[in-house]
Structure formats: structure tokens, C-alpha cells
Amino acid sequence: MAGSVFASGGDGRGRALRALLVTAFAAMTLLPAVMVLTTAGAGEVPLFTAMRILGLEAFTLIFVNIVTGALSRYFYRLFKPRLFQRFHIACGVLGFLMALAHGTIVIGKRYYSGYNAIWIIGPVTLGLLAITIFAAADKRRLPRIWRRIHQINYLIFAGVFVKALLIGSDLKANNASAIIIKILFIVYAVVASVATGARVWRYEFMARSRSSTTIG
């Protein structure tokens, strides 16, 4: 059953790379929950623990959504395009739902009390994320603008990253777990930036190629 997700005709190197990517994704999504549960104090409110996990998982899934979208042409060589596209969309939708649950807990329990106005980045990016998901789901009816709207995801990711660094409880804590998560999220930000830069460069290169062909 799992093999049906893979692109056909892969050699040993392709199979190894697919296995590495699947393992990396599993580790990335498991790590936030492990980190939070191992650092949660005995008296910590379960809802607060859930809020922490949801926030970290949402950021992780949005990161995966951005990278799989920016580098989709490379992933299509390893996995079947249609199924991989569904995986890409699922990461975005699940990341949005987790971010929504995270924000609902924050506002409902007033966990934002004591923080400066930076916490507003959360609700703003959540609203923008809802718009991008709607545009992606309805892209057949919005063929001219859905891609530009979808590009807002990069701004959303940057905003959430800044918010997490400045006021994120799991990144501001003074313990080894916070240091690990902070380093990991910085790595995510760098990888997402490189992937986005590569995609922009490719589009510009293709545009210049089409322009020179037309002129010629």
C-alpha cells in the first residue's frame, strides 16, 4: 500500500532518499510533542500543554507545506505527483487547524496577558492562512490570482517565526529543550528561505528564457 505513493522506476538511491524523507517527516512531527511533554511540569494545566504542542506542530507543518510547494518539481521525481500534491495540501490544512486550535486556546484562556502587542501577529497570520487555503481550494475559479494569494504563505511563515522567537513560551524558556527547538526552527527558516529563493530564481530564469525566445 505504501509503495503506491512512490514514483515508479526508482533506483536504490531513490528508495533510500524516499525512506530518509519519510523518516525525517515523522521525526519532525513527533519531536515537538516529545519536547513539550518531557518539559511540562507536574502542575501544568493540560490545556496549556496542548496549546504548546499545537503551536509547535502548526509551525512544523506550515514549514513542510512551504518547502514541499517550493521544491515540488524535485519531490515529484520521488513520489507520485497527484498523491504528493494531496500530502502538500494536507500539511497546509492540518497546520491551519492546529494553528486555529492554538489561537483559540490562547484567546479563550487569555494566555496572551502580559505579552506585548507582538502576540497580535498570531491572529493576523491565522486569518491570512485561512485566505490562502480558501484560494488554493478554489483555484479553478480563481485561476489568475490564487497563486499570488498562495504566496502569502511565505509572509505567514516569516511572521510566525518572528513571533515564536520573540514571545514563544517554548523558545524563550531557559532550558535545553528551548535551545533545541530554537535551533531547529532557525534551521527551518533557513531551509524555507533557500527553497523559496530557488523557486523564485527558477521562475525568473524561465521568464527570461521565454522572453528571449519570443524576441528571437
PyMOL commands that place a pseudoatom at each C-alpha (Angstrom):
pseudoatom trace, name=CA, resn=MET, resi=1, chain=A, elem=C, hetatm=0, pos=[0.000, 0.000, 0.000]
pseudoatom trace, name=CA, resn=ALA, resi=2, chain=A, elem=C, hetatm=0, pos=[2.745, 2.475, 0.976]
pseudoatom trace, name=CA, resn=GLY, resi=3, chain=A, elem=C, hetatm=0, pos=[4.603, 1.714, -2.229]
pseudoatom trace, name=CA, resn=SER, resi=4, chain=A, elem=C, hetatm=0, pos=[1.736, 3.170, -4.269]
pseudoatom trace, name=CA, resn=VAL, resi=5, chain=A, elem=C, hetatm=0, pos=[2.752, 6.630, -3.061]
pseudoatom trace, name=CA, resn=PHE, resi=6, chain=A, elem=C, hetatm=0, pos=[6.199, 6.321, -4.602]
pseudoatom trace, name=CA, resn=ALA, resi=7, chain=A, elem=C, hetatm=0, pos=[7.049, 7.214, -8.170]
pseudoatom trace, name=CA, resn=SER, resi=8, chain=A, elem=C, hetatm=0, pos=[7.687, 4.212, -10.341]
pseudoatom trace, name=CA, resn=GLY, resi=9, chain=A, elem=C, hetatm=0, pos=[11.091, 3.189, -11.653]
pseudoatom trace, name=CA, resn=GLY, resi=10, chain=A, elem=C, hetatm=0, pos=[13.143, 4.438, -8.703]
pseudoatom trace, name=CA, resn=ASP, resi=11, chain=A, elem=C, hetatm=0, pos=[16.638, 3.038, -8.213]
pseudoatom trace, name=CA, resn=GLY, resi=12, chain=A, elem=C, hetatm=0, pos=[18.297, 2.151, -4.927]
pseudoatom trace, name=CA, resn=ARG, resi=13, chain=A, elem=C, hetatm=0, pos=[19.355, 5.754, -4.340]
pseudoatom trace, name=CA, resn=GLY, resi=14, chain=A, elem=C, hetatm=0, pos=[15.807, 6.958, -4.911]
pseudoatom trace, name=CA, resn=ARG, resi=15, chain=A, elem=C, hetatm=0, pos=[14.378, 4.437, -2.487]
pseudoatom trace, name=CA, resn=ALA, resi=16, chain=A, elem=C, hetatm=0, pos=[16.919, 5.420, 0.145]
pseudoatom trace, name=CA, resn=LEU, resi=17, chain=A, elem=C, hetatm=0, pos=[16.125, 9.100, -0.323]
pseudoatom trace, name=CA, resn=ARG, resi=18, chain=A, elem=C, hetatm=0, pos=[12.388, 8.439, -0.065]
pseudoatom trace, name=CA, resn=ALA, resi=19, chain=A, elem=C, hetatm=0, pos=[12.901, 6.463, 3.135]
pseudoatom trace, name=CA, resn=LEU, resi=20, chain=A, elem=C, hetatm=0, pos=[15.050, 9.282, 4.533]
pseudoatom trace, name=CA, resn=LEU, resi=21, chain=A, elem=C, hetatm=0, pos=[12.420, 11.917, 3.733]
pseudoatom trace, name=CA, resn=VAL, resi=22, chain=A, elem=C, hetatm=0, pos=[9.589, 9.895, 5.263]
pseudoatom trace, name=CA, resn=THR, resi=23, chain=A, elem=C, hetatm=0, pos=[11.665, 9.238, 8.389]
pseudoatom trace, name=CA, resn=ALA, resi=24, chain=A, elem=C, hetatm=0, pos=[12.615, 12.925, 8.646]
pseudoatom trace, name=CA, resn=PHE, resi=25, chain=A, elem=C, hetatm=0, pos=[8.973, 13.984, 8.387]
pseudoatom trace, name=CA, resn=ALA, resi=26, chain=A, elem=C, hetatm=0, pos=[7.937, 11.511, 11.084]
pseudoatom trace, name=CA, resn=ALA, resi=27, chain=A, elem=C, hetatm=0, pos=[10.721, 12.746, 13.380]
pseudoatom trace, name=CA, resn=MET, resi=28, chain=A, elem=C, hetatm=0, pos=[9.875, 16.403, 12.740]
pseudoatom trace, name=CA, resn=THR, resi=29, chain=A, elem=C, hetatm=0, pos=[6.213, 15.949, 13.637]
pseudoatom trace, name=CA, resn=LEU, resi=30, chain=A, elem=C, hetatm=0, pos=[6.972, 13.767, 16.671]
pseudoatom trace, name=CA, resn=LEU, resi=31, chain=A, elem=C, hetatm=0, pos=[9.701, 15.953, 18.191]
pseudoatom trace, name=CA, resn=PRO, resi=32, chain=A, elem=C, hetatm=0, pos=[7.530, 18.916, 19.318]
pseudoatom trace, name=CA, resn=ALA, resi=33, chain=A, elem=C, hetatm=0, pos=[5.171, 16.702, 21.293]
pseudoatom trace, name=CA, resn=VAL, resi=34, chain=A, elem=C, hetatm=0, pos=[8.076, 14.843, 22.896]
pseudoatom trace, name=CA, resn=MET, resi=35, chain=A, elem=C, hetatm=0, pos=[9.820, 18.084, 23.837]
pseudoatom trace, name=CA, resn=VAL, resi=36, chain=A, elem=C, hetatm=0, pos=[6.713, 19.606, 25.380]
pseudoatom trace, name=CA, resn=LEU, resi=37, chain=A, elem=C, hetatm=0, pos=[5.657, 16.502, 27.280]
pseudoatom trace, name=CA, resn=THR, resi=38, chain=A, elem=C, hetatm=0, pos=[9.131, 15.995, 28.752]
pseudoatom trace, name=CA, resn=THR, resi=39, chain=A, elem=C, hetatm=0, pos=[9.334, 19.591, 29.988]
pseudoatom trace, name=CA, resn=ALA, resi=40, chain=A, elem=C, hetatm=0, pos=[5.752, 20.016, 31.198]
pseudoatom trace, name=CA, resn=GLY, resi=41, chain=A, elem=C, hetatm=0, pos=[5.698, 20.349, 34.960]
pseudoatom trace, name=CA, resn=ALA, resi=42, chain=A, elem=C, hetatm=0, pos=[3.546, 18.122, 37.144]
pseudoatom trace, name=CA, resn=GLY, resi=43, chain=A, elem=C, hetatm=0, pos=[1.235, 21.031, 37.909]
pseudoatom trace, name=CA, resn=GLU, resi=44, chain=A, elem=C, hetatm=0, pos=[0.956, 22.342, 34.347]
pseudoatom trace, name=CA, resn=VAL, resi=45, chain=A, elem=C, hetatm=0, pos=[-2.605, 22.723, 33.112]
pseudoatom trace, name=CA, resn=PRO, resi=46, chain=A, elem=C, hetatm=0, pos=[-3.312, 20.135, 30.356]
pseudoatom trace, name=CA, resn=LEU, resi=47, chain=A, elem=C, hetatm=0, pos=[-4.872, 22.804, 28.154]
pseudoatom trace, name=CA, resn=PHE, resi=48, chain=A, elem=C, hetatm=0, pos=[-1.692, 24.857, 28.347]
pseudoatom trace, name=CA, resn=THR, resi=49, chain=A, elem=C, hetatm=0, pos=[0.344, 21.781, 27.385]
pseudoatom trace, name=CA, resn=ALA, resi=50, chain=A, elem=C, hetatm=0, pos=[-1.981, 21.183, 24.435]
pseudoatom trace, name=CA, resn=MET, resi=51, chain=A, elem=C, hetatm=0, pos=[-1.598, 24.821, 23.391]
pseudoatom trace, name=CA, resn=ARG, resi=52, chain=A, elem=C, hetatm=0, pos=[2.196, 24.459, 23.371]
pseudoatom trace, name=CA, resn=ILE, resi=53, chain=A, elem=C, hetatm=0, pos=[2.110, 21.283, 21.290]
pseudoatom trace, name=CA, resn=LEU, resi=54, chain=A, elem=C, hetatm=0, pos=[-0.395, 22.701, 18.809]
pseudoatom trace, name=CA, resn=GLY, resi=55, chain=A, elem=C, hetatm=0, pos=[1.698, 25.822, 18.238]
pseudoatom trace, name=CA, resn=LEU, resi=56, chain=A, elem=C, hetatm=0, pos=[4.911, 23.913, 17.568]
pseudoatom trace, name=CA, resn=GLU, resi=57, chain=A, elem=C, hetatm=0, pos=[3.182, 21.338, 15.375]
pseudoatom trace, name=CA, resn=ALA, resi=58, chain=A, elem=C, hetatm=0, pos=[1.431, 24.061, 13.366]
pseudoatom trace, name=CA, resn=PHE, resi=59, chain=A, elem=C, hetatm=0, pos=[4.735, 25.803, 12.667]
pseudoatom trace, name=CA, resn=THR, resi=60, chain=A, elem=C, hetatm=0, pos=[6.324, 22.488, 11.652]
pseudoatom trace, name=CA, resn=LEU, resi=61, chain=A, elem=C, hetatm=0, pos=[3.527, 21.598, 9.232]
pseudoatom trace, name=CA, resn=ILE, resi=62, chain=A, elem=C, hetatm=0, pos=[3.481, 25.072, 7.685]
pseudoatom trace, name=CA, resn=PHE, resi=63, chain=A, elem=C, hetatm=0, pos=[7.226, 24.720, 7.145]
pseudoatom trace, name=CA, resn=VAL, resi=64, chain=A, elem=C, hetatm=0, pos=[6.710, 21.359, 5.413]
pseudoatom trace, name=CA, resn=ASN, resi=65, chain=A, elem=C, hetatm=0, pos=[3.925, 22.867, 3.301]
pseudoatom trace, name=CA, resn=ILE, resi=66, chain=A, elem=C, hetatm=0, pos=[6.176, 25.708, 2.138]
pseudoatom trace, name=CA, resn=VAL, resi=67, chain=A, elem=C, hetatm=0, pos=[9.158, 23.507, 1.299]
pseudoatom trace, name=CA, resn=THR, resi=68, chain=A, elem=C, hetatm=0, pos=[7.116, 20.847, -0.484]
pseudoatom trace, name=CA, resn=GLY, resi=69, chain=A, elem=C, hetatm=0, pos=[5.429, 23.578, -2.507]
pseudoatom trace, name=CA, resn=ALA, resi=70, chain=A, elem=C, hetatm=0, pos=[8.596, 25.468, -3.375]
pseudoatom trace, name=CA, resn=LEU, resi=71, chain=A, elem=C, hetatm=0, pos=[10.515, 22.309, -4.341]
pseudoatom trace, name=CA, resn=SER, resi=72, chain=A, elem=C, hetatm=0, pos=[7.579, 20.317, -5.690]
pseudoatom trace, name=CA, resn=ARG, resi=73, chain=A, elem=C, hetatm=0, pos=[9.226, 19.589, -9.033]
pseudoatom trace, name=CA, resn=TYR, resi=74, chain=A, elem=C, hetatm=0, pos=[12.002, 17.701, -7.228]
pseudoatom trace, name=CA, resn=PHE, resi=75, chain=A, elem=C, hetatm=0, pos=[9.646, 15.784, -4.949]
pseudoatom trace, name=CA, resn=TYR, resi=76, chain=A, elem=C, hetatm=0, pos=[7.570, 14.736, -7.968]
pseudoatom trace, name=CA, resn=ARG, resi=77, chain=A, elem=C, hetatm=0, pos=[10.572, 12.747, -9.161]
pseudoatom trace, name=CA, resn=LEU, resi=78, chain=A, elem=C, hetatm=0, pos=[10.466, 10.673, -5.988]
pseudoatom trace, name=CA, resn=PHE, resi=79, chain=A, elem=C, hetatm=0, pos=[6.742, 10.444, -5.253]
pseudoatom trace, name=CA, resn=LYS, resi=80, chain=A, elem=C, hetatm=0, pos=[3.671, 10.233, -7.439]
pseudoatom trace, name=CA, resn=PRO, resi=81, chain=A, elem=C, hetatm=0, pos=[2.722, 13.860, -8.205]
pseudoatom trace, name=CA, resn=ARG, resi=82, chain=A, elem=C, hetatm=0, pos=[-1.003, 13.604, -7.529]
pseudoatom trace, name=CA, resn=LEU, resi=83, chain=A, elem=C, hetatm=0, pos=[-0.591, 11.907, -4.154]
pseudoatom trace, name=CA, resn=PHE, resi=84, chain=A, elem=C, hetatm=0, pos=[2.272, 14.168, -3.185]
pseudoatom trace, name=CA, resn=GLN, resi=85, chain=A, elem=C, hetatm=0, pos=[0.157, 17.210, -4.028]
pseudoatom trace, name=CA, resn=ARG, resi=86, chain=A, elem=C, hetatm=0, pos=[-2.501, 15.872, -1.666]
pseudoatom trace, name=CA, resn=PHE, resi=87, chain=A, elem=C, hetatm=0, pos=[0.159, 15.489, 1.019]
pseudoatom trace, name=CA, resn=HIS, resi=88, chain=A, elem=C, hetatm=0, pos=[1.266, 19.086, 0.423]
pseudoatom trace, name=CA, resn=ILE, resi=89, chain=A, elem=C, hetatm=0, pos=[-2.320, 20.346, 0.785]
pseudoatom trace, name=CA, resn=ALA, resi=90, chain=A, elem=C, hetatm=0, pos=[-2.945, 18.154, 3.832]
pseudoatom trace, name=CA, resn=CYS, resi=91, chain=A, elem=C, hetatm=0, pos=[0.068, 19.666, 5.608]
pseudoatom trace, name=CA, resn=GLY, resi=92, chain=A, elem=C, hetatm=0, pos=[-1.273, 23.152, 4.955]
pseudoatom trace, name=CA, resn=VAL, resi=93, chain=A, elem=C, hetatm=0, pos=[-4.804, 22.344, 6.097]
pseudoatom trace, name=CA, resn=LEU, resi=94, chain=A, elem=C, hetatm=0, pos=[-3.679, 20.420, 9.190]
pseudoatom trace, name=CA, resn=GLY, resi=95, chain=A, elem=C, hetatm=0, pos=[-1.216, 23.174, 10.051]
pseudoatom trace, name=CA, resn=PHE, resi=96, chain=A, elem=C, hetatm=0, pos=[-4.029, 25.719, 9.786]
pseudoatom trace, name=CA, resn=LEU, resi=97, chain=A, elem=C, hetatm=0, pos=[-6.353, 23.663, 12.006]
pseudoatom trace, name=CA, resn=MET, resi=98, chain=A, elem=C, hetatm=0, pos=[-3.645, 23.259, 14.646]
pseudoatom trace, name=CA, resn=ALA, resi=99, chain=A, elem=C, hetatm=0, pos=[-2.867, 26.971, 14.494]
pseudoatom trace, name=CA, resn=LEU, resi=100, chain=A, elem=C, hetatm=0, pos=[-6.584, 27.708, 14.843]
pseudoatom trace, name=CA, resn=ALA, resi=101, chain=A, elem=C, hetatm=0, pos=[-6.861, 25.437, 17.894]
pseudoatom trace, name=CA, resn=HIS, resi=102, chain=A, elem=C, hetatm=0, pos=[-3.712, 27.026, 19.346]
pseudoatom trace, name=CA, resn=GLY, resi=103, chain=A, elem=C, hetatm=0, pos=[-5.085, 30.540, 18.849]
pseudoatom trace, name=CA, resn=THR, resi=104, chain=A, elem=C, hetatm=0, pos=[-8.477, 29.603, 20.241]
pseudoatom trace, name=CA, resn=ILE, resi=105, chain=A, elem=C, hetatm=0, pos=[-6.895, 28.377, 23.470]
pseudoatom trace, name=CA, resn=VAL, resi=106, chain=A, elem=C, hetatm=0, pos=[-4.659, 31.451, 23.722]
pseudoatom trace, name=CA, resn=ILE, resi=107, chain=A, elem=C, hetatm=0, pos=[-7.582, 33.849, 23.336]
pseudoatom trace, name=CA, resn=GLY, resi=108, chain=A, elem=C, hetatm=0, pos=[-10.107, 31.787, 25.267]
pseudoatom trace, name=CA, resn=LYS, resi=109, chain=A, elem=C, hetatm=0, pos=[-7.840, 31.369, 28.288]
pseudoatom trace, name=CA, resn=ARG, resi=110, chain=A, elem=C, hetatm=0, pos=[-6.260, 34.827, 27.884]
pseudoatom trace, name=CA, resn=TYR, resi=111, chain=A, elem=C, hetatm=0, pos=[-2.761, 33.380, 27.758]
pseudoatom trace, name=CA, resn=TYR, resi=112, chain=A, elem=C, hetatm=0, pos=[-1.717, 36.497, 25.834]
pseudoatom trace, name=CA, resn=SER, resi=113, chain=A, elem=C, hetatm=0, pos=[-1.960, 38.556, 29.025]
pseudoatom trace, name=CA, resn=GLY, resi=114, chain=A, elem=C, hetatm=0, pos=[1.395, 40.012, 29.982]
pseudoatom trace, name=CA, resn=TYR, resi=115, chain=A, elem=C, hetatm=0, pos=[2.795, 39.945, 26.455]
pseudoatom trace, name=CA, resn=ASN, resi=116, chain=A, elem=C, hetatm=0, pos=[3.342, 42.984, 24.271]
pseudoatom trace, name=CA, resn=ALA, resi=117, chain=A, elem=C, hetatm=0, pos=[1.482, 43.648, 21.020]
pseudoatom trace, name=CA, resn=ILE, resi=118, chain=A, elem=C, hetatm=0, pos=[3.627, 41.104, 19.152]
pseudoatom trace, name=CA, resn=TRP, resi=119, chain=A, elem=C, hetatm=0, pos=[1.096, 38.414, 20.076]
pseudoatom trace, name=CA, resn=ILE, resi=120, chain=A, elem=C, hetatm=0, pos=[-1.298, 40.006, 17.554]
pseudoatom trace, name=CA, resn=ILE, resi=121, chain=A, elem=C, hetatm=0, pos=[0.882, 38.503, 14.807]
pseudoatom trace, name=CA, resn=GLY, resi=122, chain=A, elem=C, hetatm=0, pos=[-0.781, 35.198, 15.650]
pseudoatom trace, name=CA, resn=PRO, resi=123, chain=A, elem=C, hetatm=0, pos=[-4.408, 36.152, 14.857]
pseudoatom trace, name=CA, resn=VAL, resi=124, chain=A, elem=C, hetatm=0, pos=[-3.320, 38.162, 11.793]
pseudoatom trace, name=CA, resn=THR, resi=125, chain=A, elem=C, hetatm=0, pos=[-1.317, 35.319, 10.267]
pseudoatom trace, name=CA, resn=LEU, resi=126, chain=A, elem=C, hetatm=0, pos=[-4.107, 32.882, 11.084]
pseudoatom trace, name=CA, resn=GLY, resi=127, chain=A, elem=C, hetatm=0, pos=[-6.567, 34.995, 9.118]
pseudoatom trace, name=CA, resn=LEU, resi=128, chain=A, elem=C, hetatm=0, pos=[-4.158, 35.247, 6.189]
pseudoatom trace, name=CA, resn=LEU, resi=129, chain=A, elem=C, hetatm=0, pos=[-3.602, 31.495, 6.286]
pseudoatom trace, name=CA, resn=ALA, resi=130, chain=A, elem=C, hetatm=0, pos=[-7.355, 30.922, 6.060]
pseudoatom trace, name=CA, resn=ILE, resi=131, chain=A, elem=C, hetatm=0, pos=[-7.438, 33.117, 2.924]
pseudoatom trace, name=CA, resn=THR, resi=132, chain=A, elem=C, hetatm=0, pos=[-4.588, 31.226, 1.251]
pseudoatom trace, name=CA, resn=ILE, resi=133, chain=A, elem=C, hetatm=0, pos=[-6.194, 27.847, 1.971]
pseudoatom trace, name=CA, resn=PHE, resi=134, chain=A, elem=C, hetatm=0, pos=[-9.510, 29.051, 0.545]
pseudoatom trace, name=CA, resn=ALA, resi=135, chain=A, elem=C, hetatm=0, pos=[-7.742, 30.333, -2.581]
pseudoatom trace, name=CA, resn=ALA, resi=136, chain=A, elem=C, hetatm=0, pos=[-5.868, 27.044, -3.038]
pseudoatom trace, name=CA, resn=ALA, resi=137, chain=A, elem=C, hetatm=0, pos=[-9.057, 25.014, -2.584]
pseudoatom trace, name=CA, resn=ASP, resi=138, chain=A, elem=C, hetatm=0, pos=[-10.890, 27.175, -5.134]
pseudoatom trace, name=CA, resn=LYS, resi=139, chain=A, elem=C, hetatm=0, pos=[-8.039, 27.750, -7.566]
pseudoatom trace, name=CA, resn=ARG, resi=140, chain=A, elem=C, hetatm=0, pos=[-10.073, 26.591, -10.572]
pseudoatom trace, name=CA, resn=ARG, resi=141, chain=A, elem=C, hetatm=0, pos=[-12.435, 29.503, -10.045]
pseudoatom trace, name=CA, resn=LEU, resi=142, chain=A, elem=C, hetatm=0, pos=[-9.574, 31.861, -9.193]
pseudoatom trace, name=CA, resn=PRO, resi=143, chain=A, elem=C, hetatm=0, pos=[-7.023, 30.919, -11.861]
pseudoatom trace, name=CA, resn=ARG, resi=144, chain=A, elem=C, hetatm=0, pos=[-5.456, 34.350, -12.141]
pseudoatom trace, name=CA, resn=ILE, resi=145, chain=A, elem=C, hetatm=0, pos=[-4.994, 35.287, -8.516]
pseudoatom trace, name=CA, resn=TRP, resi=146, chain=A, elem=C, hetatm=0, pos=[-4.837, 32.072, -6.487]
pseudoatom trace, name=CA, resn=ARG, resi=147, chain=A, elem=C, hetatm=0, pos=[-1.086, 31.635, -6.973]
pseudoatom trace, name=CA, resn=ARG, resi=148, chain=A, elem=C, hetatm=0, pos=[-0.321, 35.181, -5.839]
pseudoatom trace, name=CA, resn=ILE, resi=149, chain=A, elem=C, hetatm=0, pos=[-2.595, 34.758, -2.830]
pseudoatom trace, name=CA, resn=HIS, resi=150, chain=A, elem=C, hetatm=0, pos=[-0.928, 31.429, -2.086]
pseudoatom trace, name=CA, resn=GLN, resi=151, chain=A, elem=C, hetatm=0, pos=[2.430, 33.219, -1.955]
pseudoatom trace, name=CA, resn=ILE, resi=152, chain=A, elem=C, hetatm=0, pos=[1.239, 34.941, 1.210]
pseudoatom trace, name=CA, resn=ASN, resi=153, chain=A, elem=C, hetatm=0, pos=[2.205, 31.670, 2.945]
pseudoatom trace, name=CA, resn=TYR, resi=154, chain=A, elem=C, hetatm=0, pos=[5.820, 32.819, 2.877]
pseudoatom trace, name=CA, resn=LEU, resi=155, chain=A, elem=C, hetatm=0, pos=[4.908, 36.015, 4.717]
pseudoatom trace, name=CA, resn=ILE, resi=156, chain=A, elem=C, hetatm=0, pos=[2.822, 33.990, 7.179]
pseudoatom trace, name=CA, resn=PHE, resi=157, chain=A, elem=C, hetatm=0, pos=[5.736, 31.680, 7.904]
pseudoatom trace, name=CA, resn=ALA, resi=158, chain=A, elem=C, hetatm=0, pos=[8.066, 34.636, 8.473]
pseudoatom trace, name=CA, resn=GLY, resi=159, chain=A, elem=C, hetatm=0, pos=[5.569, 36.306, 10.804]
pseudoatom trace, name=CA, resn=VAL, resi=160, chain=A, elem=C, hetatm=0, pos=[5.012, 33.176, 12.875]
pseudoatom trace, name=CA, resn=PHE, resi=161, chain=A, elem=C, hetatm=0, pos=[8.769, 32.601, 13.064]
pseudoatom trace, name=CA, resn=VAL, resi=162, chain=A, elem=C, hetatm=0, pos=[9.372, 36.113, 14.406]
pseudoatom trace, name=CA, resn=LYS, resi=163, chain=A, elem=C, hetatm=0, pos=[6.538, 35.735, 16.924]
pseudoatom trace, name=CA, resn=ALA, resi=164, chain=A, elem=C, hetatm=0, pos=[7.896, 32.368, 18.112]
pseudoatom trace, name=CA, resn=LEU, resi=165, chain=A, elem=C, hetatm=0, pos=[11.400, 33.777, 18.608]
pseudoatom trace, name=CA, resn=LEU, resi=166, chain=A, elem=C, hetatm=0, pos=[10.237, 36.870, 20.480]
pseudoatom trace, name=CA, resn=ILE, resi=167, chain=A, elem=C, hetatm=0, pos=[7.460, 35.596, 22.732]
pseudoatom trace, name=CA, resn=GLY, resi=168, chain=A, elem=C, hetatm=0, pos=[7.109, 31.843, 22.162]
pseudoatom trace, name=CA, resn=SER, resi=169, chain=A, elem=C, hetatm=0, pos=[6.980, 30.130, 25.566]
pseudoatom trace, name=CA, resn=ASP, resi=170, chain=A, elem=C, hetatm=0, pos=[8.822, 27.052, 24.300]
pseudoatom trace, name=CA, resn=LEU, resi=171, chain=A, elem=C, hetatm=0, pos=[11.607, 29.112, 22.720]
pseudoatom trace, name=CA, resn=LYS, resi=172, chain=A, elem=C, hetatm=0, pos=[12.029, 31.668, 25.487]
pseudoatom trace, name=CA, resn=ALA, resi=173, chain=A, elem=C, hetatm=0, pos=[12.308, 29.124, 28.304]
pseudoatom trace, name=CA, resn=ASN, resi=174, chain=A, elem=C, hetatm=0, pos=[15.685, 28.719, 29.969]
pseudoatom trace, name=CA, resn=ASN, resi=175, chain=A, elem=C, hetatm=0, pos=[16.282, 25.015, 29.372]
pseudoatom trace, name=CA, resn=ALA, resi=176, chain=A, elem=C, hetatm=0, pos=[17.903, 22.612, 26.918]
pseudoatom trace, name=CA, resn=SER, resi=177, chain=A, elem=C, hetatm=0, pos=[14.583, 21.875, 25.200]
pseudoatom trace, name=CA, resn=ALA, resi=178, chain=A, elem=C, hetatm=0, pos=[14.079, 25.544, 24.344]
pseudoatom trace, name=CA, resn=ILE, resi=179, chain=A, elem=C, hetatm=0, pos=[17.575, 25.755, 22.862]
pseudoatom trace, name=CA, resn=ILE, resi=180, chain=A, elem=C, hetatm=0, pos=[16.981, 22.661, 20.724]
pseudoatom trace, name=CA, resn=ILE, resi=181, chain=A, elem=C, hetatm=0, pos=[13.623, 23.925, 19.448]
pseudoatom trace, name=CA, resn=LYS, resi=182, chain=A, elem=C, hetatm=0, pos=[15.051, 27.380, 18.744]
pseudoatom trace, name=CA, resn=ILE, resi=183, chain=A, elem=C, hetatm=0, pos=[17.952, 25.936, 16.738]
pseudoatom trace, name=CA, resn=LEU, resi=184, chain=A, elem=C, hetatm=0, pos=[15.574, 23.623, 14.883]
pseudoatom trace, name=CA, resn=PHE, resi=185, chain=A, elem=C, hetatm=0, pos=[13.207, 26.458, 13.994]
pseudoatom trace, name=CA, resn=ILE, resi=186, chain=A, elem=C, hetatm=0, pos=[16.094, 28.616, 12.796]
pseudoatom trace, name=CA, resn=VAL, resi=187, chain=A, elem=C, hetatm=0, pos=[17.168, 25.724, 10.555]
pseudoatom trace, name=CA, resn=TYR, resi=188, chain=A, elem=C, hetatm=0, pos=[13.584, 25.512, 9.266]
pseudoatom trace, name=CA, resn=ALA, resi=189, chain=A, elem=C, hetatm=0, pos=[13.615, 29.237, 8.498]
pseudoatom trace, name=CA, resn=VAL, resi=190, chain=A, elem=C, hetatm=0, pos=[16.909, 28.962, 6.605]
pseudoatom trace, name=CA, resn=VAL, resi=191, chain=A, elem=C, hetatm=0, pos=[15.738, 25.935, 4.618]
pseudoatom trace, name=CA, resn=ALA, resi=192, chain=A, elem=C, hetatm=0, pos=[12.424, 27.615, 3.783]
pseudoatom trace, name=CA, resn=SER, resi=193, chain=A, elem=C, hetatm=0, pos=[14.277, 30.761, 2.656]
pseudoatom trace, name=CA, resn=VAL, resi=194, chain=A, elem=C, hetatm=0, pos=[16.635, 28.792, 0.422]
pseudoatom trace, name=CA, resn=ALA, resi=195, chain=A, elem=C, hetatm=0, pos=[13.766, 26.761, -1.059]
pseudoatom trace, name=CA, resn=THR, resi=196, chain=A, elem=C, hetatm=0, pos=[11.751, 29.910, -1.725]
pseudoatom trace, name=CA, resn=GLY, resi=197, chain=A, elem=C, hetatm=0, pos=[14.773, 31.647, -3.243]
pseudoatom trace, name=CA, resn=ALA, resi=198, chain=A, elem=C, hetatm=0, pos=[15.372, 28.655, -5.532]
pseudoatom trace, name=CA, resn=ARG, resi=199, chain=A, elem=C, hetatm=0, pos=[11.768, 28.741, -6.700]
pseudoatom trace, name=CA, resn=VAL, resi=200, chain=A, elem=C, hetatm=0, pos=[11.842, 32.475, -7.381]
pseudoatom trace, name=CA, resn=TRP, resi=201, chain=A, elem=C, hetatm=0, pos=[15.124, 32.109, -9.286]
pseudoatom trace, name=CA, resn=ARG, resi=202, chain=A, elem=C, hetatm=0, pos=[13.649, 29.307, -11.396]
pseudoatom trace, name=CA, resn=TYR, resi=203, chain=A, elem=C, hetatm=0, pos=[10.568, 31.345, -12.290]
pseudoatom trace, name=CA, resn=GLU, resi=204, chain=A, elem=C, hetatm=0, pos=[12.690, 34.340, -13.230]
pseudoatom trace, name=CA, resn=PHE, resi=205, chain=A, elem=C, hetatm=0, pos=[15.016, 32.147, -15.290]
pseudoatom trace, name=CA, resn=MET, resi=206, chain=A, elem=C, hetatm=0, pos=[12.085, 30.586, -17.153]
pseudoatom trace, name=CA, resn=ALA, resi=207, chain=A, elem=C, hetatm=0, pos=[10.539, 34.019, -17.734]
pseudoatom trace, name=CA, resn=ARG, resi=208, chain=A, elem=C, hetatm=0, pos=[13.794, 35.333, -19.207]
pseudoatom trace, name=CA, resn=SER, resi=209, chain=A, elem=C, hetatm=0, pos=[14.089, 32.231, -21.380]
pseudoatom trace, name=CA, resn=ARG, resi=210, chain=A, elem=C, hetatm=0, pos=[10.557, 32.660, -22.732]
pseudoatom trace, name=CA, resn=SER, resi=211, chain=A, elem=C, hetatm=0, pos=[11.192, 36.366, -23.329]
pseudoatom trace, name=CA, resn=SER, resi=212, chain=A, elem=C, hetatm=0, pos=[14.413, 35.736, -25.261]
pseudoatom trace, name=CA, resn=THR, resi=213, chain=A, elem=C, hetatm=0, pos=[12.739, 33.000, -27.311]
pseudoatom trace, name=CA, resn=THR, resi=214, chain=A, elem=C, hetatm=0, pos=[9.856, 35.326, -28.202]
pseudoatom trace, name=CA, resn=ILE, resi=215, chain=A, elem=C, hetatm=0, pos=[12.215, 38.132, -29.184]
pseudoatom trace, name=CA, resn=GLY, resi=216, chain=A, elem=C, hetatm=0, pos=[14.352, 35.772, -31.233]
for i in range(1, 216): cmd.bond("trace and resi %d" % i, "trace and resi %d" % (i + 1))
show_as sticks, trace
zoom trace
